[in-house]
Every structure is written in C-alpha cells, then in structure tokens.
Amino acid sequence: MNDLSTVYAILSFIFSSIVGSFLNVCIYRMPLSQSIAYPPSHCPLCNKRIKWYDNVPLVSYIILRGKCRYCGAHISFRYFFVELLTGLLGLFLYLKYGLSVYMLIFFIFSCFLIVGSFIDLSSMIIPDKISITLIILGIASSYLTIGVLESVLSAAFGFALLYLVAVLGKLLFKKDAMGGGDIKLMAGIGAFLGIKGVVFVLFCASFVGSIIGLTLICLGYKKLSNQIPFGPFLSLSAVIYIFAGKAIIRYLYGI
C-alpha cells in the first residue's frame, strides 16, 4: 500500500466512523418515532445539548469515559461500538473495492444493516423504513452491480424463501418462527446480493444463529421458549458474503 492509499484508508475509517455516529441517532430515535434530524444530539437524561467537541466519534467516548459531561449519566457502550464497527466496515470496504461505486453501494447497504440489527436487538422489530428502503435502493443501484432483473427476482426469492420458513416454522412450533421484518429484510438483502447471496445468507444466518442461540441457552441467558432476533444474523451473514461469500462457495462446492 502506497502513501496515498494509506491516506485514503485512514480517511475512509474516519468518515465511516462519523457516519456511525449518525447511525447511533437512528438506532435510538427510530423505535421512538422521533425525528433523526431534530433536535440536535443531547443527553436523554439531563437534556443538555452535546457540544461538537463531545461528539467526536470514538475519541469523545474515551475522553469522557462513557459518561455525560454535565450530569454524569452513563452512555451505552453501544455508541462506541457502532462508531467503531462502521469505521472498520468503511475501511475494509475500501481495502477490498478501493474508491469505487461498489464501495459506496455496499457501505450504504451495510449502514442500513447496522441500524436494522441494533434496533432488532433492542426492540425485536426491524422498521419498514429500513427494510423497504433497502429493497428500493438495492433495485435502484443494481444496474451497476448484479443487474436489475436479477435484483428484482432475488428480492422476490428472498421474501418468498423466508416467508416459507415462517409458515413452516409456525406449523411445526405452533408460534411465530419468523417476524415480518426479517422477511422484508431478506428481500432487501436479495435486491443487493442476488440469488446466490440469498441462499448463502439464509444458511449462514441459520447456522450462526443456532450456535449462538444454543450457547445462550446452555449458559442460562435464554430459555428455549424465548425469541432471539434473527435480523442481526441475517445482516452479519450478508456482510460475510460481501467480503468472502463467493470464495466460501467456491471452496465448499468447487465452483
């Protein structure tokens, strides 16, 4: 990597972590049906507006030791984690695709996945604003990636596949096995990644979800009857596919 590439890599991380700060706003406000644009960032406890120097991604959290400067209220580690995660995704996408339209498309895709996943973890919902917008953006950008026809067909295939899983799960377990948000999220994933991506994501998410779910049950954090949000596993699997999915498929099936 030459000097210019190193500069671009650093800038990709910095810019992406700044975007991550905005994603935190979306994660907090969207389930509460609050505007993501107004009012400006503020402490939810004392309502004091957060100054710009206390809102520097990653750095401010470390300096303030995860507390509000004014009232000392604890700030969730999630804020730091989301900024770091978004920064790293931007960096790795740059390293894989360079400064290209692919980097931009997959970065936007990843940002929606992050917001949807963390809302699902906290509220057990994936807002339609996330999943439906993903479908639209995936199809709109597909003429630069997988092609419009495959994008539309893959969105429909992803929706139908997970809907079938939901129906069969309800018949077998006599309760909802899959939420509508997960089904629509899979459609959005299909619009971006194509049919191979849908199949990979479903199997990968099911495998990872089963391992983590059984681990949580064995450790006593969850009961067998508890619901575990599936959106984060779909999102994680989609990111894995972006970086290594095709290589994994070639390795497993020799194609």
C-alpha positions, 0 to 999 in steps of 0.5 A: 500500500502506497502513501496515498492509499494509506491516506485514503484508508485512514480517511475512509475509517474516519468518515465511516466512523462519523457516519456511525455516529449518525447511525447511533441517532437512528438506532435510538430515535427510530423505535421512538418515532422521533425525528433523526434530524431534530433536535440536535444530539443531547443527553436523554437524561439531563437534556443538555445539548452535546457540544461538537467537541463531545461528539467526536466519534470514538475519541469523545467516548474515551475522553469522557469515559462513557459518561455525560459531561454535565450530569454524569449519566452513563452512555451505552457502550453501544455508541462506541461500538457502532462508531467503531464497527462502521469505521472498520466496515468503511475501511475494509470496504475500501481495502477490498473495492478501493474508491469505487461505486461498489464501495459506496453501494455496499457501505450504504447497504451495510449502514442500513444493516447496522441500524436494522440489527441494533434496533432488532436487538433492542426492540425485536422489530426491524422498521419498514423504513429500513427494510423497504428502503433497502429493497428500493435502493438495492433495485435502484443501484443494481444496474451497476452491480448484479443487474436489475432483473436479477435484483428484482427476482432475488428480492422476490426469492428472498421474501418468498424463501423466508416467508416459507420458513415462517409458515413452516416454522409456525406449523411445526412450533405452533408460534411465530418462527419468523417476524415480518421484518426479517422477511422484508429484510431478506428481500432487501438483502436479495435486491443487493446480493442476488440469488446466490447471496440469498441462499448463502445468507439464509444458511449462514444466518441459520447456522450462526444463529443456532450456535449462538442461540444454543450457547445462550441457552446452555449458559442460562441467558435464554430459555428455549421458549424465548425469541432471539432476533434473527435480523442481526444474523441475517445482516452479519451473514450478508456482510460475510458474503460481501467480503468472502461469500463467493470464495466460501462457495467456491471452496465448499462446492468447487465452483 
